[in-house]
Amino acid sequence: MSFNKYLPKLHNILAFVVLTVAVVVMLGWILQNPNAIRFSSHLIPMAFNTAFLLCFLSIGILFSDRDHFRIGRACAAVVMFFSALIFSQYPLGVDMGLDSFFVNYFIEPEMLYPGRMAASTCIALFLLGLALFFNKSSLLCQFVRVTTAATVCCVGLVGVAGYVFNINSQYGWGSFSRMALHTAICVIVLAIALLAQLWMRMGRLGAHRRRFAPFYVLTAGIFFTVGLMQLLYIQDYQKNRSITEIRTAAILENFDNIFRPLTRSLGRMANRFILDDYKNRQAWEVDAEIYSSDFKGVRRIIWSEKDLVAKWVYPLNRNAEQVIGAKMTRQRGAEGILEQIQKTRKPAISGVLPLLTGGDGVVLYYPVFRGDDFLGILSVALEADVFFAEAAVAPGYFVEIKDNDGHEFLNTGNAGLVYMRDWGNTVVYRALNANWVFTVTPKPDVVQKNSSYLPGVVGVFGISISLLLAISLVFYSRSRESERRMKDSFDWHKAGRDSISLLLLQLDKHGNVSSINKAAEDLLGYTEPAIVGKPVFILGEYSELMMHRGRMEAQLQKSLASGDDYLEAIFEIGENPSFERTLVSKSGKPFHMAMSLHRVTNDLGEINGYLVVAEDITQRKERERLLKEREEKVLVSSRLATLGEMAAGIAHEINNPLTVIGGYLSMLRKSLAQKGMGQDVEINRRIDSVESMVGRIAKIVRGLRSYAHESVMDDMEEVEIAMIIDDTLAFCHEKFKLNDIQLTASVEPGLTVRCRPYQISQVLLNLLNNAYDAVASAPVKKVRIEASYQSGGIEISVTDSGPGVPMELREKIMQPFFTTKEVGKGVGLGLSISMGIIQAHNGKFFLDNESLQTKFTVWLPHAPHLSI
């Protein structure tokens, strides 16, 4: 099975391991089994309270998932309360009895605080409880758990390092007793379990690997800070050790300063024995009295001759009679020293001995030789308490002195085994053949006094900086992630904006353009950077904007001076959500747009800007216009067809009466001639007038029949051009005359063409009507029709004095339904139909671009064989 299968359960496995260790320790205290509460006899045991709280922590982790969330928090609260309560004993300097509340400690009774939970352990357990309490997935809970768990890891590692390097590496945490080794390991394991649980939970929530980076930085910062703190603490530790060593050296030097005069004075007394100056005991007692008064702690001075029997004793009190005549070797431990000084001829000092005068003391022996002759030994018994109390004066320090056999000379205070082991400086004093073990231990207040506050400042500052850096990374990571999401959203939004055909214009609250999509760029010809910041009204058609502004101002009875006033007015008058406007591109080309305007507001309802959505309906409007024109043209064509049918009938109906009238006029002339009235001028004039009018009517009828001929499929016939022109002019001459338009014709005689006369007449009538419209408002109103023989055919031209056809329209005028006339005055089919008629006759129909005036030319072939 792979490790990943067990990874989600890692925190439970670690918690169960710690729970097992804690239960074993608790049972060891209850059953009083030393092997169950510590690794080995020289290591500190785990306190019962520590094991008890570790049980709660382990159970809390095991039940800290979603289904048992409250159980985990309850366990965390218990741990935090008791660890804080136990820790309070240190700064308050009281013993609340919490350490022996559950069980009585049965080992190391000589410790300062037997079995008391170390302050560093209290701190670690409290932080673990805090990490367990903040068991949610919020950012605050994540930071609390990582910070506390990482700190606990550091505390545990520092505790382990103390055992590895055999120093009290945790004294700076506020305690002079070490955290037990297995306690340090357990808090490290629980801290890792809490971090693993957090890591698993964040992974389950789909957190990306980058989300863990701030916590890695925070953990690394805490480890670095605690490591730096510990280095500073070790520096303080070394400083305290150096001070303790100096103090120890001073104590040893003090002993030397005491033993030197003692030894020198005995030497002077020995010289008098060598010189045989002491003739009797009284002379010696004088020197002995002076000696005793010069040095404190002198209990008795004895002179023993070479047989080592005490001869002279001073003072003669405290059972002196028992000493005089007594063998010096009777004193415990003296025999070996006596032999040694006889061999070395050097003074020596004994260990602590029971004195005959009562109490314990040490004896300074001085051998006396005259040459090689051994004369005897001078010995001084020194009272141990008085002598060592004066020699070992060290305020602020515990001083302990022992001999080789472990007999304690002096102990100025109980420092405790663990504390003495960590802080005591032990040296061996070897002066005067002594072999004493000195242990000098600074008191806690001295240690604190000689320690700086820099490690604590570094710790607070370093952890704070690490925390702030991690928080900054979280916000930076989230801002980058938000930026990336915003960019993705913007890219999707931009892709969506640019993929639609609608024009999107984003405006600020003042009506200035802030963004446009690609469709707007392509249609209007502006790039986004070029248009951003400019008023949106520069895109509108000026006259239309002014007219619309004026209409809205009149309706709202207020001035619309600014852009936002204008935009808001659109909402007020109810034009939105859809209205039509004309937008003008950068090149000046107008586009008819269907637009809607939308407000963009913030959470407070304040307007942040506007969104304009526009659709180009230019082509649709053009199609609608063309469709309408076509409908009108179809209607006109229908009318023309109906008119053609009516014209044919009318021409037929008129032509019959005209024929009857013509016949009656002929009969009237004959009748008048028969009656002798044929020479009457007035009657003939009137009859001629009627015949002229009848002829004119007949000509009009012929033109009408030619224009509205019933069939377009008639065969072609050879017709004189003059007759076609004459019939066409008769059809429209009166119209030109009534509007003061000069209509002239110039036709070469004898011009004939094979055609359908009514179609040629229709072409000429279209050209004459166009010419009429062109010169109707011109200052000079002239229209001229000409016909001549040109290039093997007949060329007919119609020229007018109008303004002419603009150059940009000359290529379009022949297209169907194209017209420059107002709606209802033209359908745009005349020229296209005319061209079709002339092309059907194999002729040419064109606008003469070289003419100074508007001149349309029709050319028809003169070949008699033309046919369709």
Secondary structure, DSSP 8 states (H G I E B T S, - for coil): --HHHHGGGHHHHHHHHHHHHHHHHHHHHHHT-HHHH-SSTTS----HHHHHHHHHHHHHHHT-SGGGHHHHHHHHHHHHHHHHHHHTHHHHT---S-TTSSS---S-TTSSSTT---HHHHHHHHHHHHHHH--SSSHHHHHHHHHHHHHHHHHHHHHHHHHHHTS-TTGGGT-SS---HHHHHHHHHHHHHHHHHHHHHHHHTT--GGGGHHHHHHHHHHHHHHHHHHHHHHHHHHHHHHHHHHHHHHHHHHHHHHHHHHHHHHHHHHHHHHTT---SHHHHHHHHHHHHHHSTTEEEEEEEETT-BEEEEES--SSHHHHTT-BGGGSTTHHHHHHHHHHH---EE---EE-TTSSEEEEEEEEEEETTEEEEEEEEEEEHHHHHHHHT--TTEEEEEE-TT--EEEESS---HHHHHHH-EEEEE-GGG--EEEEEEE-HHHHHHTS-SHHHHHHHHHHHHHHHHHHHHHHHHHHHHHHHHHHHHHHHHHHHHHHSSSEEEEEETTSBEEEE-HHHHHHH---HHHHTTSBGGGGB-HHHHHHHHHHHHHHHTS---SHHHHHHHHHHTT-TT-EEEEEE-TTS-EEEEEEEEEEEE-TTS-EEEEEEEEEE-HHHHHHHHHHHHHHHHHHHHHHHHHHHHHHHHHHHHHHHHHHHHHHHHHHHHHHHHHTT-TT-HHHHHHHHHHHHHHHHHHHHHHHHHHHT-S-S----EEEEHHHHHHHHHHHHHHHHHHTT-EEEEEE-TT-EEEE-HHHHHHHHHHHHHHHHHHHTTSSS-EEEEEEEEETTEEEEEEEE-S----GGGTTTTTSTT---S-BTTB-S-HHHHHHHHHHHTT-EEEE-TTSSSEEEEEEEE--TT---
